[in-house]
Amino acid sequence: MSNSPRDPTLAPRIVSGPFARRGGGSRLWWYAASVATLVALGFVGGAAPAPTSGATFAQSPLWQTTWTSPMDLANGVAWNATVRDVATVAEGGNAIEITLSNLWSNTPTRFNAATVGVSKSGVSEVPGTIVPVTFNGGSRSVVVAAHSRVTSDPIPIAVQPRETLAVSVWVAGPATVSVHYCCYGRIDSYTTADGSGNLTNSYTGYGFDPALTGPNMRWLSRIAVRGSPAQGTVVAFGDSITDGFGYLNNGFSWVNALQARIDQLAPSNQVSVVNEGIAGNTLTVFPPRTSYEDISGGLPGVSRIGPDALSLAGVRDVILFLGTNDIWFGAGGEAGHPIPPYGTAPALEAAMRQIISVTHAHGLKIFAVTLLPRSSSAASGGERAELWDPAEQAVLSAVNTWMLSPGAGFDGVINAAAVMGDVYDGACQPNVPFAPYFNSDHLHPNVVGQTVLANTISTAAFGLPQAPLLPAPLAVTPTANCPAATVAEGVLAQARVPGTTTTTTSTTTTTQPATTTTQPAGLFTGIHQSDFVLGAILVIAAGLIAAIWRRRAVRRRAARRRNQRRIGSYGYPKSPRSGPPSSRPPRPR
């Protein structure tokens, strides 16, 4: 080793300023933490201006449900057969997940293979678009327990808004088919005859039996999309009116029409409105065989609100439109034998409170639609005659009055009943359905009525800008000097007012400002409140670590100073005389 002094460039550097070597590392941490804190609080990069209309959102959900078809009955057994269901998604994204339902089977079902492709027309698919579906981390087949569902792995297929997908499923062994019994006039589901084998990778319709096509979706119950700029999912939770039942409707309902309105907004201001309507569905639990539950109808609303609405990916709001079937079945339905206390106003109100409570417990908002006026009908259009008497109408009116009261507990009420009554063109009968808005059964709205229903809903209630109304399909004139007509006009006017939410608290309509959520426009625009908390924790943790390092650095410097007083500049014990030693002592061994 040389006896010359150490190279001064290798000695500890002591400079002035915040980044000095003496404690400089810890100070750097403190400065970085301070800047990170300012950025997180929005002081770096400025703040976003308040929105001029509607609301802005920080971040879209990672996954959001964009199409649904609730299962409501079992329909036979299939073996060595392929089913192909087609579904039009409301929003697009960079990947999807599908959910298959075995809800109405008493035995496990093995799905041996499944694929997804872009629908071309009818049963055929666009060549080159078919993608295999896997489950549980890569398996091509999956066994689903009785009365259960299964969701696939993420499927790497990019989809566009309003694109129609074809989902093909092959079952080799006997499998009970869970079905969503739906609507007339359209074809959503195709299948092969038993024994036809696996056609999930076929682009053509060859092998599918034309006699087995129809509107009743088989097994496919929901599709979720990833990477959409839309702001989540609104669930339309109802019965056949929501489902689009009607011989001339071809499955068209107010859900389709509301989505068409929302589609006119900017992509980042849209939501998916998914249809969880089931024909014959009731709100409350009925005794066995007194509703359509075993033959259609599905599980009652209080039972399926969780799995069919609250559990959906990206759900943010629920629209409840149930209760008219409870009144009809409770009064005796087709059998004509009343079964009290079912279908009474207190029973329906209690069930609605139950659904409100569980929805709010999930941190979601719930809006209600008042029950539409209806009347007796003769057998026509393939439907049986149905009686609707004054006692049933009295129950419906009582339920609507309660729903519109301030204490009901909904986050908003859409008074559709006021708009759909016979209060136009000189009539003033609010409890009678306005005939041009309904099918011949005086119960299910036709395409015109479904469009009017969609136009009664203020999209500002969902925290969105007010969506443009659809063109009026029929010119009507509210009856002069008819109070019910005035109420109807007020309800429709609400859906045209920007930045208002549809909240009706009495027989007259009131509006409230829409909830507005803004975020800073700094470097980290789009961070949620939970992210701020996490950032603060990280900053504090970094500060504590820096403080510990600083304390250790101070102790090391103090030790070096003490050692320098003890030893010479050459690293050997000091001599009583000054200057360097004339000879180097032997190194200790």
C-alpha positions as CSV (number, residue, x, y, z in Angstrom):
1,M,0.0,0.0,0.0
2,S,1.4,3.5,-0.8
3,N,2.3,5.9,2.0
4,S,0.8,8.8,0.1
5,P,-2.4,10.4,1.3
6,R,-5.7,9.1,0.0
7,D,-7.0,10.5,-3.3
8,P,-9.1,13.5,-2.2
9,T,-11.7,12.4,-4.8
10,L,-12.3,9.3,-2.8
11,A,-12.8,11.1,0.5
12,P,-16.3,11.8,1.8
13,R,-17.7,14.9,0.0
14,I,-19.1,17.6,2.2
15,V,-21.0,20.2,0.2
16,S,-23.6,22.7,1.1
17,G,-27.3,22.6,0.0
18,P,-30.2,20.2,0.4
19,F,-28.5,17.3,-1.5
20,A,-25.2,17.4,0.5
21,R,-23.7,14.1,1.0
22,R,-23.9,14.6,4.7
23,G,-27.5,13.4,5.2
24,G,-28.2,14.2,1.5
25,G,-29.8,10.8,0.7
26,S,-32.4,11.3,3.4
27,R,-33.1,14.9,2.4
28,L,-33.6,13.7,-1.2
29,W,-36.2,11.3,0.1
30,W,-37.9,14.1,1.9
31,Y,-38.0,16.3,-1.1
32,A,-39.3,13.5,-3.4
33,A,-41.9,12.7,-0.8
34,S,-43.0,16.4,-0.6
35,V,-43.3,16.6,-4.4
36,A,-45.3,13.3,-4.5
37,T,-47.6,14.7,-1.9
38,L,-48.2,17.9,-3.8
39,V,-48.9,15.9,-7.0
40,A,-51.3,13.6,-5.2
41,L,-53.2,16.6,-3.8
42,G,-53.5,18.2,-7.2
43,F,-51.1,21.2,-6.6
44,V,-48.9,20.2,-9.5
45,G,-50.4,20.6,-13.0
46,G,-53.4,22.6,-11.9
47,A,-57.0,21.6,-11.2
48,A,-59.7,20.5,-13.6
49,P,-62.5,23.0,-14.3
50,A,-65.9,22.1,-13.1
51,P,-68.0,20.2,-15.7
52,T,-70.6,22.2,-17.5
53,S,-73.2,19.5,-17.5
54,G,-73.6,16.0,-16.2
55,A,-70.7,14.4,-14.2
56,T,-67.2,13.4,-14.8
57,F,-65.7,10.1,-13.5
58,A,-62.2,9.3,-12.4
59,Q,-61.9,5.9,-13.9
60,S,-63.9,3.3,-15.7
61,P,-64.3,-0.1,-14.0
62,L,-61.7,-2.7,-15.1
63,W,-64.6,-5.1,-16.0
64,Q,-68.2,-4.2,-16.7
65,T,-71.1,-6.3,-17.6
66,T,-72.3,-5.4,-21.1
67,W,-75.0,-8.0,-21.8
68,T,-77.2,-10.3,-19.7
69,S,-79.9,-13.0,-20.2
70,P,-81.2,-14.4,-16.9
71,M,-82.1,-18.1,-16.8
72,D,-85.6,-18.9,-15.7
73,L,-86.4,-22.5,-16.5
74,A,-85.1,-25.9,-17.6
75,N,-85.9,-27.0,-21.1
76,G,-85.0,-30.6,-21.9
77,V,-81.8,-32.5,-22.0
78,A,-79.1,-32.3,-24.7
79,W,-76.3,-34.8,-25.5
80,N,-73.4,-34.6,-27.9
81,A,-74.9,-31.3,-29.2
82,T,-73.7,-27.8,-29.9
83,V,-75.6,-24.6,-29.0
84,R,-74.8,-21.2,-30.5
85,D,-76.2,-18.1,-28.9
86,V,-75.8,-14.6,-30.4
87,A,-75.6,-11.5,-28.2
88,T,-75.1,-7.8,-29.0
89,V,-72.9,-6.1,-26.4
90,A,-73.6,-2.6,-25.4
91,E,-70.0,-1.5,-25.0
92,G,-66.7,-2.7,-26.5
93,G,-63.3,-3.5,-25.1
94,N,-60.0,-5.4,-25.5
95,A,-61.2,-8.7,-23.9
96,I,-64.4,-10.4,-22.6
97,E,-65.6,-12.9,-20.1
98,I,-68.6,-15.1,-20.6
99,T,-70.8,-16.7,-17.9
100,L,-72.6,-20.0,-18.4
101,S,-75.5,-20.9,-16.2
102,N,-76.5,-24.3,-14.9
103,L,-79.1,-22.7,-12.7
104,W,-82.1,-24.9,-13.5
105,S,-80.3,-28.2,-13.6
106,N,-80.5,-30.6,-10.6
107,T,-77.3,-32.3,-11.7
108,P,-73.8,-31.1,-12.6
109,T,-73.2,-30.2,-16.3
110,R,-69.9,-30.6,-18.2
111,F,-69.3,-28.0,-20.9
112,N,-66.8,-29.8,-23.1
113,A,-65.8,-27.0,-25.3
114,A,-66.7,-23.3,-26.0
115,T,-65.7,-20.6,-28.5
116,V,-66.5,-17.0,-29.2
117,G,-66.6,-15.4,-32.6
118,V,-68.1,-12.3,-34.4
119,S,-71.6,-13.0,-35.7
120,K,-71.9,-12.6,-39.5
121,S,-75.6,-13.3,-40.0
122,G,-77.9,-15.8,-38.5
123,V,-75.9,-18.8,-37.2
124,S,-72.8,-18.1,-39.3
125,E,-69.7,-16.3,-38.0
126,V,-67.0,-14.1,-39.6
127,P,-64.1,-16.4,-40.7
128,G,-61.0,-15.8,-38.7
129,T,-62.7,-14.5,-35.6
130,I,-63.3,-17.6,-33.6
131,V,-61.4,-17.7,-30.3
132,P,-61.4,-20.7,-27.9
133,V,-62.8,-20.2,-24.4
134,T,-61.0,-21.5,-21.3
135,F,-61.9,-21.9,-17.7
136,N,-60.1,-22.1,-14.3
137,G,-56.8,-20.9,-15.7
138,G,-56.6,-22.7,-19.1
139,S,-58.9,-25.7,-19.2
140,R,-61.0,-26.1,-22.3
141,S,-63.8,-27.9,-20.4
142,V,-65.4,-27.2,-17.1
143,V,-67.9,-29.0,-14.8
144,V,-70.6,-26.7,-13.3
145,A,-72.4,-27.8,-10.2
146,A,-76.2,-28.0,-10.1
147,H,-77.9,-24.6,-9.7
148,S,-74.6,-22.8,-10.3
149,R,-72.8,-20.6,-12.8
150,V,-69.3,-20.4,-14.1
151,T,-67.3,-17.5,-15.6
152,S,-64.6,-18.1,-18.2
153,D,-61.0,-16.9,-18.1
154,P,-60.5,-13.6,-19.9
155,I,-60.9,-14.2,-23.7
156,P,-58.5,-12.2,-25.9
157,I,-61.0,-10.9,-28.4
158,A,-61.4,-7.2,-29.1
159,V,-65.1,-6.2,-29.5
160,Q,-66.7,-3.0,-30.7
161,P,-69.7,-1.3,-29.1
162,R,-73.0,-2.8,-30.4
163,E,-71.1,-5.7,-32.0
164,T,-72.9,-9.0,-32.1
165,L,-71.0,-12.0,-30.8
166,A,-71.7,-15.7,-31.3
167,V,-71.0,-18.0,-28.3
168,S,-70.9,-21.7,-29.1
169,V,-71.0,-24.4,-26.4
170,W,-70.6,-28.2,-26.9
171,V,-71.9,-30.8,-24.4
172,A,-70.9,-34.4,-24.9
173,G,-72.8,-36.1,-22.2
174,P,-76.5,-35.6,-21.2
175,A,-77.0,-32.1,-19.9
176,T,-80.1,-30.3,-18.7
177,V,-80.5,-27.1,-20.6
178,S,-81.1,-23.9,-18.6
179,V,-83.0,-21.4,-20.7
180,H,-84.1,-17.8,-20.7
181,Y,-87.6,-17.9,-22.1
182,C,-88.0,-14.7,-23.9
183,C,-89.7,-13.0,-26.8
184,Y,-91.4,-13.5,-30.1
185,G,-90.2,-12.6,-33.5
186,R,-86.5,-12.8,-33.2
187,I,-83.9,-15.6,-33.2
188,D,-81.1,-15.5,-30.6
189,S,-80.2,-19.2,-30.2
190,Y,-79.3,-22.0,-32.5
191,T,-78.6,-25.7,-31.8
192,T,-77.9,-28.9,-33.4
193,A,-79.8,-32.2,-33.0
194,D,-78.5,-34.6,-30.4
195,G,-75.6,-36.6,-31.6
196,S,-74.3,-34.0,-34.0
197,G,-71.0,-33.5,-32.2
198,N,-68.7,-30.5,-31.6
199,L,-69.4,-27.7,-34.1
200,T,-68.0,-24.9,-31.9
201,N,-65.2,-24.1,-34.5
202,S,-67.6,-24.1,-37.5
203,Y,-68.1,-20.7,-39.2
204,T,-71.1,-21.9,-41.2
205,G,-74.6,-22.9,-40.2
206,Y,-74.1,-26.4,-41.5
207,G,-75.2,-29.0,-38.9
208,F,-77.5,-26.6,-36.9
209,D,-81.2,-27.6,-37.0
210,P,-83.5,-24.8,-38.3
211,A,-86.4,-26.4,-36.3
212,L,-84.5,-25.8,-33.0
213,T,-83.8,-22.1,-33.4
214,G,-85.6,-19.5,-31.4
215,P,-85.4,-16.5,-29.0
216,N,-84.7,-18.6,-25.9
217,M,-81.1,-18.3,-24.9
218,R,-79.5,-21.5,-23.7
219,W,-76.9,-21.5,-20.9
220,L,-75.3,-18.1,-21.9
221,S,-76.3,-15.7,-19.2
222,R,-73.8,-12.7,-19.3
223,I,-70.9,-11.1,-21.0
224,A,-68.5,-8.7,-19.4
225,V,-66.0,-6.5,-21.2
226,R,-62.6,-5.2,-20.1
227,G,-61.0,-1.9,-21.1
228,S,-64.2,0.0,-22.0
229,P,-64.2,3.8,-21.6
230,A,-67.8,3.5,-20.4
231,Q,-68.7,4.1,-16.7
232,G,-70.1,0.8,-15.6
233,T,-73.4,-1.1,-15.7
234,V,-77.0,-0.1,-14.9
235,V,-79.2,-3.2,-14.3
236,A,-82.8,-3.2,-15.5
237,F,-84.4,-5.6,-13.1
238,G,-88.0,-6.5,-14.0
239,D,-90.5,-8.8,-15.6
240,S,-91.9,-9.3,-19.1
241,I,-92.4,-5.6,-19.7
242,T,-88.6,-5.1,-19.2
243,D,-87.9,-8.3,-21.1
244,G,-89.6,-7.0,-24.2
245,F,-92.5,-9.4,-24.3
246,G,-95.1,-8.8,-27.0
247,Y,-96.0,-10.4,-30.3
248,L,-95.2,-7.3,-32.3
249,N,-92.2,-6.2,-30.2
250,N,-89.6,-8.7,-31.5
251,G,-87.9,-8.4,-28.1
252,F,-87.7,-4.6,-28.2
253,S,-88.1,-3.0,-24.8
254,W,-87.4,0.2,-22.9
255,V,-84.0,-1.2,-22.1
256,N,-83.0,-1.2,-25.8
257,A,-84.4,2.3,-26.2
258,L,-82.7,3.7,-23.1
259,Q,-79.4,2.3,-24.4
260,A,-80.0,3.9,-27.7
261,R,-80.3,7.3,-26.0
262,I,-77.2,6.7,-24.0
263,D,-75.3,5.7,-27.1
264,Q,-75.6,9.3,-28.3
265,L,-73.3,10.5,-25.5
266,A,-69.6,10.6,-25.6
267,P,-68.0,7.1,-25.0
268,S,-66.7,8.1,-21.6
269,N,-70.1,9.3,-20.5
270,Q,-71.9,6.0,-21.4
271,V,-73.0,3.0,-19.4
272,S,-74.2,-0.4,-20.3
273,V,-77.9,-0.9,-19.6
274,V,-78.3,-4.7,-19.2
275,N,-81.7,-6.5,-19.3
276,E,-82.4,-8.7,-16.3
277,G,-86.1,-9.0,-17.1
278,I,-87.9,-12.3,-16.9
279,A,-91.5,-12.9,-18.2
280,G,-93.8,-13.8,-15.3
281,N,-91.3,-12.7,-12.7
282,T,-92.7,-11.8,-9.3
283,L,-91.2,-9.5,-6.6
284,T,-92.1,-11.6,-3.6
285,V,-91.9,-15.4,-2.8
286,F,-95.1,-17.2,-3.8
287,P,-96.3,-20.6,-2.8
288,P,-95.2,-23.4,-5.2
289,R,-97.2,-23.7,-8.4
290,T,-99.0,-20.3,-7.9
291,S,-96.7,-18.4,-10.3
292,Y,-94.7,-19.1,-13.4
293,E,-91.7,-20.0,-11.2
294,D,-91.5,-23.7,-12.2
295,I,-92.5,-23.3,-15.8
296,S,-91.1,-19.8,-16.5
297,G,-91.1,-16.8,-14.3
298,G,-87.7,-17.5,-12.6
299,L,-86.8,-17.0,-9.0
300,P,-88.7,-14.1,-7.3
301,G,-87.0,-10.7,-7.2
302,V,-86.1,-10.8,-3.5
303,S,-84.2,-14.1,-4.2
304,R,-82.4,-13.2,-7.4
305,I,-81.5,-9.5,-6.8
306,G,-78.1,-10.6,-5.6
307,P,-77.0,-13.1,-8.3
308,D,-78.8,-11.4,-11.1
309,A,-78.0,-7.8,-10.3
310,L,-75.7,-6.9,-7.4
311,S,-73.0,-9.4,-8.3
312,L,-72.6,-8.2,-11.9
313,A,-69.2,-6.8,-12.8
314,G,-69.1,-3.0,-12.9
315,V,-72.7,-2.6,-11.6
316,R,-73.4,0.9,-10.3
317,D,-77.2,1.3,-10.3
318,V,-80.3,-0.8,-10.3
319,I,-83.7,0.0,-11.8
320,L,-86.5,-2.0,-10.1
321,F,-89.7,-2.6,-12.2
322,L,-91.5,-5.4,-10.5
323,G,-94.8,-6.1,-8.8
324,T,-97.7,-6.2,-11.2
325,N,-97.5,-10.0,-11.4
326,D,-97.6,-10.3,-7.6
327,I,-100.9,-8.5,-7.7
328,W,-102.4,-10.6,-10.4
329,F,-101.2,-13.9,-9.0
330,G,-102.2,-12.9,-5.5
331,A,-105.7,-12.1,-6.7
332,G,-105.9,-15.6,-8.1
333,G,-104.4,-15.2,-11.6
334,E,-105.9,-17.5,-14.2
335,A,-107.1,-19.9,-11.5
336,G,-109.3,-17.3,-10.0
337,H,-108.6,-18.3,-6.4
338,P,-107.0,-15.5,-4.3
339,I,-104.2,-16.5,-2.0
340,P,-103.9,-13.8,0.7
341,P,-101.7,-12.2,1.9
342,Y,-99.8,-12.5,-1.4
343,G,-100.1,-9.7,-3.8
344,T,-101.2,-7.1,-1.2
345,A,-99.8,-3.6,-1.0
346,P,-98.0,-4.3,2.4
347,A,-96.4,-7.4,1.0
348,L,-95.0,-5.6,-2.0
349,E,-93.8,-2.7,0.0
350,A,-92.0,-5.0,2.4
351,A,-90.3,-6.8,-0.5
352,M,-89.2,-3.5,-2.0
353,R,-87.8,-2.3,1.3
354,Q,-85.8,-5.6,1.4
355,I,-84.4,-5.0,-2.0
356,I,-83.6,-1.4,-1.2
357,S,-81.8,-2.4,1.9
358,V,-79.6,-5.1,0.3
359,T,-78.8,-2.8,-2.7
360,H,-77.7,0.0,-0.4
361,A,-75.7,-2.4,1.6
362,H,-73.7,-3.1,-1.6
363,G,-73.0,0.6,-1.9
364,L,-75.3,1.0,-5.0
365,K,-78.2,3.2,-5.9
366,I,-81.6,1.8,-6.7
367,F,-84.3,3.6,-8.7
368,A,-87.9,2.4,-9.1
369,V,-90.5,2.5,-11.9
370,T,-94.1,2.8,-10.9
371,L,-96.4,0.0,-12.0
372,L,-98.2,0.6,-15.3
373,P,-101.9,0.8,-15.6
374,R,-103.5,-2.3,-17.0
375,S,-107.0,-3.7,-17.7
376,S,-108.8,-6.9,-18.6
377,S,-108.1,-8.4,-22.0
378,A,-109.8,-11.0,-24.2
379,A,-108.0,-13.9,-25.6
380,S,-106.1,-12.6,-28.7
381,G,-102.6,-12.6,-30.3
382,G,-101.8,-16.0,-28.8
383,E,-102.5,-14.8,-25.3
384,R,-105.2,-16.1,-22.9
385,A,-107.9,-13.9,-21.5
386,E,-106.9,-12.1,-18.3
387,L,-109.1,-10.4,-15.8
388,W,-108.1,-7.2,-14.0
389,D,-110.7,-6.1,-11.5
390,P,-111.1,-2.9,-9.4
391,A,-109.6,-4.5,-6.3
392,E,-106.4,-5.3,-8.1
393,Q,-106.2,-1.8,-9.5
394,A,-106.7,-0.4,-6.0
395,V,-103.6,-2.4,-4.8
396,L,-101.6,-1.2,-7.7
397,S,-102.5,2.4,-7.0
398,A,-101.7,2.0,-3.3
399,V,-98.2,0.6,-4.2
400,N,-97.5,3.4,-6.6
401,T,-98.6,6.0,-4.0
402,W,-96.2,4.5,-1.5
403,M,-93.3,4.3,-4.0
404,L,-93.8,8.0,-4.8
405,S,-93.8,9.0,-1.1
406,P,-90.6,10.6,0.4
407,G,-90.2,7.7,2.9
408,A,-90.1,4.8,0.5
409,G,-86.3,4.8,0.4
410,F,-85.5,4.7,-3.3
411,D,-82.8,6.9,-4.7
412,G,-85.3,8.0,-7.3
413,V,-88.7,7.1,-8.7
414,I,-89.6,7.2,-12.4
415,N,-93.3,7.8,-12.6
416,A,-93.9,5.9,-15.8
417,A,-97.5,5.1,-14.8
418,A,-98.5,8.7,-15.2
419,V,-97.1,8.8,-18.7
420,M,-98.7,5.5,-19.9
421,G,-102.3,6.2,-18.7
422,D,-105.1,7.3,-21.0
423,V,-104.7,11.0,-20.5
424,Y,-104.2,12.1,-24.1
425,D,-106.4,13.4,-27.0
426,G,-109.3,14.3,-24.8
427,A,-109.4,11.4,-22.3
428,C,-108.6,11.6,-18.6
429,Q,-108.4,8.1,-17.3
430,P,-105.0,7.7,-15.6
431,N,-105.7,4.2,-14.3
432,V,-106.5,2.9,-17.8
433,P,-103.7,2.1,-20.3
434,F,-103.4,4.4,-23.2
435,A,-104.3,2.0,-26.0
436,P,-101.8,3.2,-28.7
437,Y,-98.9,2.5,-26.2
438,F,-99.9,-1.1,-25.5
439,N,-100.3,-4.5,-27.2
440,S,-103.8,-6.0,-27.4
441,D,-103.4,-7.6,-24.0
442,H,-103.6,-4.1,-22.3
443,L,-100.6,-5.1,-20.2
444,H,-97.4,-5.1,-22.3
445,P,-96.3,-1.9,-24.0
446,N,-95.7,-2.1,-27.7
447,V,-92.7,-0.6,-29.5
448,V,-94.2,2.9,-29.3
449,G,-95.0,2.5,-25.6
450,Q,-91.5,1.0,-24.8
451,T,-89.9,4.0,-26.5
452,V,-92.0,6.4,-24.5
453,L,-91.0,4.5,-21.3
454,A,-87.3,5.1,-22.2
455,N,-88.0,8.8,-22.8
456,T,-89.3,9.2,-19.2
457,I,-86.0,8.3,-17.7
458,S,-83.5,11.0,-16.8
459,T,-80.0,9.7,-17.5
460,A,-78.7,12.4,-15.1
461,A,-80.1,10.1,-12.3
462,F,-77.1,7.8,-13.1
463,G,-74.6,10.7,-12.9
464,L,-74.5,11.0,-16.7
465,P,-75.2,14.0,-18.9
466,Q,-78.8,14.1,-20.0
467,A,-79.1,11.9,-23.1
468,P,-81.1,13.1,-26.0
469,L,-84.6,11.7,-26.3
470,L,-85.6,9.4,-29.0
471,P,-87.9,10.8,-31.7
472,A,-91.5,10.7,-30.6
473,P,-93.0,7.6,-32.4
474,L,-96.6,9.0,-32.0
475,A,-98.0,12.5,-31.8
476,V,-100.3,12.9,-28.8
477,T,-101.8,15.8,-27.1
478,P,-102.2,15.9,-23.3
479,T,-105.8,16.4,-22.4
480,A,-106.5,20.0,-21.3
481,N,-107.7,20.5,-17.7
482,C,-106.7,17.0,-16.8
483,P,-104.5,17.0,-13.7
484,A,-103.1,13.5,-14.6
485,A,-102.1,14.8,-18.0
486,T,-100.2,17.7,-16.3
487,V,-98.4,15.2,-14.2
488,A,-97.5,13.2,-17.3
489,E,-96.1,16.3,-19.0
490,G,-94.0,17.0,-16.0
491,V,-92.5,13.5,-15.9
492,L,-91.6,13.7,-19.6
493,A,-90.1,17.2,-19.1
494,Q,-87.8,16.0,-16.4
495,A,-86.0,13.7,-18.9
496,R,-85.1,16.8,-21.0
497,V,-83.6,18.9,-18.2
498,P,-79.8,18.8,-18.1
499,G,-78.2,17.9,-14.8
500,T,-81.3,16.7,-13.0
501,T,-82.3,13.4,-11.5
502,T,-85.7,11.8,-11.8
503,T,-86.9,11.8,-8.3
504,T,-90.7,12.0,-7.8
505,T,-91.9,12.5,-4.3
506,S,-95.6,13.1,-4.7
507,T,-98.2,13.3,-7.5
508,T,-96.2,16.3,-8.8
509,T,-92.6,16.0,-10.0
510,T,-89.5,17.5,-8.5
511,T,-85.9,17.7,-9.6
512,Q,-82.6,17.5,-7.8
513,P,-79.1,18.3,-9.0
514,A,-77.2,15.4,-10.4
515,T,-74.3,14.1,-8.3
516,T,-71.1,15.5,-9.7
517,T,-67.7,13.9,-9.1
518,T,-64.6,15.7,-10.2
519,Q,-60.9,14.8,-9.9
520,P,-57.8,17.0,-10.1
521,A,-56.2,17.4,-13.5
522,G,-52.6,17.1,-12.3
523,L,-50.1,14.4,-13.2
524,F,-52.2,11.7,-11.7
525,T,-55.7,12.6,-13.0
526,G,-58.2,9.9,-12.4
527,I,-57.1,8.7,-9.0
528,H,-59.9,7.6,-6.5
529,Q,-60.1,8.6,-2.9
530,S,-58.7,5.2,-1.9
531,D,-55.6,6.0,-4.1
532,F,-55.1,9.2,-2.2
533,V,-55.1,7.4,1.1
534,L,-52.6,4.8,-0.3
535,G,-50.4,7.5,-1.6
536,A,-50.3,9.3,1.8
537,I,-49.4,6.0,3.5
538,L,-46.5,5.5,1.1
539,V,-45.3,9.0,1.6
540,I,-45.3,8.6,5.4
541,A,-43.6,5.3,5.1
542,A,-40.9,6.8,2.9
543,G,-40.4,9.6,5.4
544,L,-40.0,7.2,8.3
545,I,-37.4,5.2,6.3
546,A,-35.6,8.4,5.4
547,A,-35.6,9.5,9.1
548,I,-34.1,6.1,10.2
549,W,-31.4,6.3,7.5
550,R,-30.6,9.9,8.5
551,R,-30.2,9.0,12.1
552,R,-27.9,6.1,11.2
553,A,-25.8,8.4,9.0
554,V,-25.4,11.0,11.8
555,R,-24.2,8.2,14.1
556,R,-21.7,7.0,11.5
557,R,-20.3,10.5,11.0
558,A,-20.0,11.0,14.8
559,A,-18.1,7.7,15.0
560,R,-15.8,8.7,12.2
561,R,-15.0,12.0,14.0
562,R,-14.2,10.2,17.2
563,N,-12.0,7.8,15.3
564,Q,-10.2,10.7,13.5
565,R,-9.2,12.2,16.8
566,R,-7.8,8.8,17.8
567,I,-5.8,8.0,14.6
568,G,-3.5,10.0,12.2
569,S,-4.2,11.0,8.7
570,Y,-2.4,8.0,7.4
571,G,-4.4,5.6,9.3
572,Y,-1.8,4.8,12.1
573,P,-1.6,5.9,15.7
574,K,-0.4,9.5,16.1
575,S,3.2,10.1,17.2
576,P,4.0,12.6,20.0
577,R,5.8,14.6,17.3
578,S,4.1,16.3,14.4
579,G,4.5,15.3,10.8
580,P,4.5,11.9,9.1
581,P,6.4,9.0,10.7
582,S,9.9,8.5,9.4
583,S,9.4,4.8,9.1
584,R,6.4,2.6,8.9
585,P,5.9,0.2,11.8
586,P,5.3,-3.4,10.9
587,R,1.6,-4.3,10.2
588,P,-0.1,-6.3,12.9
589,R,-0.8,-9.8,12.0
